[in-house]
Structures are given as C-alpha cells and as structure tokens.
Amino acid sequence: MAGQTYTARELRAHFPGNDVTTDAHGMPSVTVRIPMFRMCDVVEGGSTAPHPAFVSDGRVLSWIGVSKFQNTLVEGHACSLPDAAPATGVDYDTAARLCAEKGAGWHLMTAAEWGAIALWCRKNGHLPMGNNDWGRDYRERECRARKTYEDTAAGICHVATGSGPASWSHDGTARGIWDLNANVWEWVGGLRLVCGELQLCERAEEWFALDGRSGERIAPNGKGTTKNSVKLDYVGGIWTYTAAEVTDSLAKARFCDFAAVRTDGTLCPAAKELLVALGLLPSHPGEDLAGVSFYANNGAAERMPFRGGRWGQGANAGVFKTCLDDPRGFSGYAVGFRAVYAPEEKERNV
C-alpha cells in the first residue's frame, strides 16, 4: 500500500477492525475506536468518574475515534493513512486548524486523550515500542519500518506511518494506534503553561486554571500567579506541582525523570487525579517508566506541549514523554500531529 491514495472502501477492506471516516473534504481517515472508561479502570485507587478524555461540554461520550496513524497531508488536508510520510513543519495553530477543518467532531488530539491512552497502555501491560533509534526501536536488532526521511550524516529519522511491527501499536495488535512512541513528536491541544501555571481548555481557546486546593476551575490572571492555581515549581531538580507560590522560575527548559515528578502536598485529591489523567503525574510514586523524562519551561509567557518523543531518543521516548518548552509558533521536521474524532451524540450529563 506504499505511496498510494486510497478510497474509503479500500481502507475498510484493509483495516476491518477499525473505523474509516470520510471528512468534510471527502478524504478518508482510519481511526481506532476507544470505548469510554473510568479512572478506576486504568489507575489503582482511581475514582469512578469517567476519564476526562470522554467528557465534552458536560456530556459523557461513549467512545472517541483516535487517528490510527500520525497524520499526513493529502492535497493540504490532514488524514490518518497507512505507510505515508508523517506531516511535519506545522506549528500548533496550523495543526489545530487542519484537524478542525476535517469537519464537525474532529479536533487536534488533546492532552486528556493522549493521557487516557498512555494510562490504558500502562494498565494493560503494553508500553508500545516505536521508531526511537533511527528507524527502529532501541530494543530491536533490525530496522523494521520504511524510511521516509533520512539525515545523510546521522541516519534514518522519519519512517512511514504504521510501517513498524505490531509491537509499535498501543495494544500490540494490528488494530491498535501506531507510532505513539517517537517517530516524530506530536502537538496536543487543551493544555499549556503560562509562566509555569497549568492552564486547560476544552478544544477552544477559552483557557482556565485549576484550583489546586479545591479542584475547581478558576479564571487565570494572565501572569501565571493566580491564587491557588496549579503551577510547576522546580524543587531540588524535580518538577513539583504546587498550589502555592513558585520558588524557582526560569525561562528555559529543565527536566527530570517523569517517574520523579511529584506534588508538594498543597494539592487536593481531585487536582492530583486530573494531573494523573492527563499523563502529567505518575499514578504512583516511583513507578517504573524506563527513564522517560519530563521537560518544562516555567518562566516563559506561553509554552505548548509535544508528546511521545522522536526518532533518536531511545528509552527516553514513549507514551509518557512530555515536553512543555516550545511556543505555539514553533515548527520543525521533528514535530507532527494527529486528529481525533468525537461523536456528536446525545449523552447523559456528567
């Protein structure tokens, strides 16, 4: 199927275990249907609340459809297609626009949706492999994916979407979501840092802060210093969430192991659970996540998230890899994106 265009019928025949949806441009995309689950389904001791990936405008969605593949561009339109070059060189706003232009229900994958899949993988004992070692996974001997971009000095960078083995999918099967571990970083929506303050939104630019002491939404003051808001502090070389004042702010990327990320005791259980749900805080202190790092910049005016890592990062790439150090206007050949479809259905209130 390499290097060709497809009809929806052809894709349905080739991916019988997945959905194929035709968008507003008449372009088909392959998606993986993820049924709704609750926090207690993926986190030991979690609440019975639906994971926030399945909550939209006060509705609980029964499922979401995640692009099976990192999106490629066909005639300037974003599509989830197999064995294609991942789209790169797009900034955050362009990625969000390309996803929204697919039509009603489509949007740039959110931090909540990414976090949901990461937690599901962890709970089910399969942290997916991927192109994190110049065309292969660092744990594999042979290159098993088809290259689409190579640096003549360093080696293979990008590989074709879904061209790796089944171990590269989120559930280890042919029906899964591919390339969440590296290949190229992915923009995600619904999350940003403003001078270290965590801000969220539901698929629009209506940002709110999170009251760390109550778990409620609060209006941000625009300076990153909103009273009681959840913020990132860098304490003793460890990223630490706090509802108090930040003691160490710097407009520069700093990191620590994701497994070491913690709270300082000022956050209520609801705020902690939301951070876990977003994949921004380990569900249990010290859990083994193979040395994946958490990067953040808590001094700049606005920083947007990449997730997953890229081709040369080895063990330091994966579904729990997060970087919060780039402005929305950044673009480069190491960053792509994927769209998600949320059904517009009538559901019960949360």
C-alpha positions in Angstrom: 0.0 0.0 0.0 3.1 2.2 0.0 2.8 5.7 -1.6 -0.7 5.5 -2.9 -4.0 7.1 -2.3 -7.0 5.2 -1.0 -10.7 5.1 -1.2 -12.8 4.6 2.0 -13.8 1.2 0.7 -10.2 0.1 0.2 -9.2 1.2 3.7 -12.2 -0.6 5.2 -11.1 -3.8 3.5 -7.5 -3.4 4.6 -8.4 -2.4 8.2 -11.6 -4.4 9.1 -11.0 -3.9 12.8 -11.0 -0.1 12.6 -13.3 2.7 11.6 -12.9 4.6 8.4 -14.5 8.1 8.4 -14.8 10.4 5.4 -14.2 14.0 6.4 -15.6 17.4 5.1 -13.0 17.3 2.3 -14.1 13.9 1.1 -10.9 12.4 2.5 -10.9 9.1 4.4 -9.1 8.6 7.6 -8.5 5.3 9.6 -9.4 5.7 13.3 -9.3 3.4 16.3 -12.4 3.4 18.5 -11.6 3.8 22.2 -14.7 3.0 24.4 -15.2 5.1 27.4 -13.6 4.1 30.6 -13.4 5.4 34.1 -10.4 6.5 36.1 -10.6 3.4 38.3 -10.4 1.2 35.2 -6.8 2.4 34.5 -5.5 3.7 37.8 -5.5 1.6 41.0 -7.5 3.6 43.6 -8.9 5.9 41.0 -12.4 7.4 41.2 -15.4 6.2 39.3 -15.5 9.4 37.3 -15.2 9.0 33.5 -11.7 9.7 32.3 -11.8 13.4 31.1 -10.9 12.3 27.6 -14.6 11.2 27.4 -16.1 14.3 28.8 -17.1 17.1 26.4 -19.3 20.1 27.2 -20.9 18.3 30.1 -21.6 15.2 28.1 -20.0 11.8 28.6 -19.0 10.3 25.3 -19.4 6.5 24.9 -16.3 6.5 22.6 -13.7 8.5 20.7 -12.0 7.8 17.4 -8.2 8.3 17.5 -6.3 8.6 14.3 -4.6 5.2 13.8 -1.6 6.9 12.3 0.3 10.2 12.7 -1.4 12.4 10.2 -0.1 13.0 6.7 -1.2 15.8 4.3 -3.1 14.9 1.1 -3.8 17.9 -1.1 -3.2 20.1 2.0 -5.7 18.1 4.2 -4.9 16.1 7.3 -5.5 12.4 7.0 -4.8 9.3 9.0 -3.4 6.9 6.4 -1.0 3.9 6.4 2.5 3.9 5.0 2.7 7.6 4.5 5.2 10.3 5.4 4.1 12.0 8.7 3.3 15.7 8.3 5.8 17.9 9.9 6.8 21.5 9.7 3.5 22.8 11.1 3.1 25.0 14.2 0.5 24.4 16.9 -2.2 26.7 15.4 -1.8 25.1 11.9 -2.1 21.6 13.4 -5.2 22.6 15.3 -6.7 24.3 12.2 -6.0 21.3 9.9 -7.8 19.0 12.3 -10.8 21.3 12.9 -11.2 21.7 9.1 -11.9 18.0 8.8 -15.4 18.8 10.0 -17.7 18.5 12.9 -16.4 16.3 15.7 -12.7 16.5 14.6 -10.0 18.2 16.6 -6.3 18.1 17.4 -5.7 15.3 19.8 -5.9 16.6 23.4 -3.7 16.1 26.3 -6.5 14.3 28.0 -6.9 11.9 25.1 -3.2 11.2 25.0 -3.2 10.7 28.8 -6.1 8.3 28.5 -4.2 6.1 26.0 -1.0 6.2 28.0 -2.8 5.1 31.1 -4.6 2.3 29.3 -1.3 1.1 27.9 0.3 1.1 31.3 -2.7 -0.7 32.9 -2.8 -3.4 30.2 1.0 -4.1 30.4 2.0 -2.9 26.9 4.0 0.3 26.6 4.3 0.5 22.8 7.7 0.4 21.0 8.4 2.7 18.1 10.9 4.5 15.9 13.2 5.8 18.7 16.5 4.5 17.4 17.0 5.9 13.9 14.4 3.7 12.1 13.9 1.0 14.7 13.2 0.6 18.4 16.3 0.5 20.5 15.3 -2.9 21.9 15.1 -4.5 18.4 18.0 -5.7 16.2 16.8 -4.8 12.8 15.2 -1.8 11.2 11.6 -2.9 10.5 10.0 0.3 9.2 10.1 2.0 5.9 12.1 5.3 5.9 10.6 8.4 4.6 13.3 10.9 5.7 17.0 10.3 6.3 19.7 12.6 7.6 22.7 11.7 5.5 25.1 12.3 8.4 23.1 10.7 11.2 20.7 8.1 9.7 17.0 7.4 9.4 14.7 9.9 11.0 11.1 9.6 9.9 9.5 6.3 9.0 6.2 5.7 7.2 3.1 5.7 9.3 2.3 2.3 10.7 5.1 0.5 8.9 6.6 -0.9 12.0 5.7 -4.2 13.6 2.6 -4.7 15.8 4.7 -4.0 18.9 4.6 -0.4 17.8 0.8 -0.1 18.3 -0.8 0.9 21.5 -2.3 -2.5 22.2 0.3 -4.7 20.4 -2.1 -5.7 17.7 -2.9 -4.8 14.1 -6.0 -3.0 15.3 -4.1 -0.5 17.5 -2.9 3.1 17.3 0.6 3.3 15.8 3.7 5.4 16.5 2.8 6.9 19.9 6.4 6.1 20.8 8.6 8.5 18.9 9.0 8.8 15.1 8.1 12.5 15.4 6.8 14.5 18.4 3.1 15.3 18.3 1.4 18.5 19.2 -1.5 18.0 21.6 -4.2 20.5 22.5 -6.2 21.6 25.6 -3.1 22.3 27.7 -0.4 25.0 28.1 1.9 26.6 30.6 1.8 30.3 31.3 4.7 31.3 33.4 4.6 27.9 34.9 0.8 27.9 35.6 -1.0 24.9 34.2 -4.0 26.1 32.0 -6.6 23.9 30.3 -9.3 24.3 27.7 -11.9 22.1 26.0 -11.0 22.2 22.3 -11.1 26.0 22.1 -9.0 29.0 23.2 -11.1 29.5 26.4 -8.4 28.8 28.9 -8.9 28.2 32.6 -6.6 27.5 35.5 -7.1 24.7 38.1 -7.5 25.5 41.7 -5.2 23.0 43.3 -6.8 23.2 46.7 -10.4 22.5 45.6 -10.0 21.0 42.1 -12.4 23.6 40.6 -11.9 25.7 37.5 -10.8 29.3 38.1 -10.1 32.3 35.9 -6.4 32.9 35.3 -4.9 36.3 35.9 -2.7 36.1 32.8 0.6 36.3 34.8 0.8 32.7 36.0 0.3 33.8 39.6 -3.4 33.1 40.0 -4.1 32.4 43.7 -4.2 28.6 44.5 -3.7 27.7 40.8 -1.7 24.5 40.0 1.8 25.6 39.0 5.1 23.8 38.2 7.9 24.6 40.6 11.5 23.2 40.2 12.5 22.0 43.6 15.8 20.3 44.1 16.0 19.4 40.4 12.5 17.8 40.5 9.4 19.2 38.8 6.8 19.7 41.6 3.2 20.7 41.3 2.1 23.3 43.8 -0.9 25.5 44.7 1.4 27.9 46.5 3.9 30.4 45.1 6.6 29.1 42.7 10.1 29.3 44.3 12.2 28.6 41.2 11.1 30.1 37.9 13.3 30.1 34.7 12.5 30.8 31.1 14.5 27.7 30.0 13.8 24.0 29.5 14.7 21.9 32.5 13.9 18.2 33.1 13.7 15.3 35.5 12.6 11.7 35.2 8.9 11.6 34.7 8.7 8.9 37.5 10.1 11.5 39.9 7.5 14.3 39.2 5.6 15.0 42.3 3.3 17.3 44.2 4.2 19.3 47.3 1.2 18.4 49.5 -0.9 21.5 48.7 -3.0 19.8 46.0 -6.3 18.1 46.8 -7.0 14.5 45.6 -9.2 15.8 42.7 -6.4 18.0 41.3 -3.9 15.2 41.6 -6.2 12.8 39.8 -6.6 15.2 36.9 -2.9 15.5 36.6 -2.6 11.7 36.5 -5.4 11.5 33.9 -3.5 13.9 31.7 -0.4 11.8 31.9 1.4 14.7 33.7 1.9 13.0 37.1 2.8 9.4 37.8 -0.1 7.5 39.2 2.1 6.0 41.9 5.4 7.4 43.2 8.4 5.8 41.8 6.6 3.7 39.2 9.0 2.3 36.6 8.7 4.2 33.3 12.1 3.3 31.8 13.7 6.6 32.4 11.4 8.8 30.3 12.0 12.5 31.0 9.6 15.3 31.7 10.6 18.7 30.2 9.1 22.0 31.1 9.7 25.8 31.0 8.1 27.6 33.9 9.3 31.1 33.1 8.1 31.8 29.6 4.8 33.6 28.8 3.3 30.5 27.0 4.5 27.0 26.2 2.5 24.3 24.4 3.0 20.5 24.7 4.7 18.0 22.5 4.3 14.3 23.4 5.8 10.9 22.5 9.4 11.9 21.6 11.2 11.5 18.4 13.4 9.1 16.4 16.8 9.3 18.2 15.8 9.3 21.9 15.9 5.6 22.7 14.5 4.7 26.1 13.7 8.4 26.7 10.8 8.3 24.3 7.3 6.8 24.8 3.7 7.4 25.7 4.6 9.2 29.0 7.2 11.5 27.3 6.2 15.2 27.5 7.9 18.4 26.6 6.4 21.8 27.6 9.1 24.1 26.3 8.0 25.4 22.9 5.9 28.4 21.8 2.8 27.8 19.6 4.6 29.3 16.6 7.4 26.7 16.6 7.6 24.4 13.6 10.2 21.8 12.5 10.8 18.5 10.9 10.7 16.7 14.3 7.1 17.6 15.2 3.8 16.3 13.7 0.2 15.8 15.0 -2.8 13.5 14.8 -6.6 14.2 14.8 -9.3 12.7 16.9 -13.0 12.3 16.1 -15.5 12.7 18.9 -19.0 11.7 18.1 -21.7 14.3 18.3 -24.2 12.2 20.2 -26.6 12.9 23.0 -25.3 11.5 26.2 -26.1 11.7 29.9 -24.7 14.6 31.9 -21.6 14.0 34.0 
